[in-house]
Amino acid sequence: MRGSNVFTAAVAALLVAASGGVVRAQQPAADPAAPLGALAPANLNKPRPAPPFDITGTWLNDLRFAGSWRFGPPPPTVKLTPAAQVHFDAARKAQAEGKVYRDDIGQCWPAGLPMIMTRVWPIAMVQKPTVIYMVSGFMNSFRTIFIDGRPHSDPDIVVRSFNGESIGRWEKDTLVVDTKYFVGHHHWIDSGVPASDELHIVERIKPVNNGATLEIEYTLTDPKGWEGEMKFTKRWNRVDDQDIQEVQCLPDLNQHIPSTQSKDNVR
């Protein structure tokens, strides 16, 4: 009986070993030409020039800086397209009536770029040699800025999002971030100013005030929304006494906010 148990155990061990070999054999070999992920050790450890600054930390929108909390109204030099003008006029009419226009954020749609950069919640930024991660205290909105030299994705296969695809590069003492591939629905630049799938944003980021403040210059273009460029400058202050916590946006918890009610939220 004992011999039978030993034989059975040996056969089982051989089967396990054989199945492991099959699994390993079925795994595709790594393609040495495939691009490396931002956190791949081989990518992180590539020799590259030291960045001029590191924005790792927690930052809060400087509401004392003029215009820092919104991307609007459109500058007088910018002409909205007829389709966008319809939304803008409707938003102004709603405001005159004490209402809001299409408050999608109140319905838990993502704020999206650029609006997420003007919310009155801190943003945690973590900078690595290849990438910068941003996590907002507002809906835990997540943003990635690749700084490892990769190009933008193929437009035929890219997955569009509310924060778009951001590719950064260093120009002397400035981080220049090019972002495109946005979704074109439930996405707004400002009240009554829609963002389309052709929105393109360039940010020029640099520290000021001995590193205590981030200054970001924005250039926005969207041929479906307006003619020319919209330009804004925002500032963020370092806040070393705050952290980002997990949050959720649940419509039923927003029901006490007047702007989320149908009678106040003009659709």
BELRAUR-V863933 format. One line per field, one symbol per residue. burial: + if it has 9 or more other C-alpha atoms within 8 Angstrom, else -. A space follows every 10 residues. Layout:
burial: ???
This chain:
burial: ---------- ---------- ---------- -------+-- --++------ ------++++ ++----+++- +------+-+ +--++-++++ ++-++---++ +-++-+++-+ ++++++-++- +++++++--+ ++++++++++ +--+++++-- ---------+ ++++++++++ ---+++++++ ++++--++++ ++++++-+++ ++++++++-- -+++++++++ +++-++++-+ --+++++++- ---+------ +--++---++ +--+++-
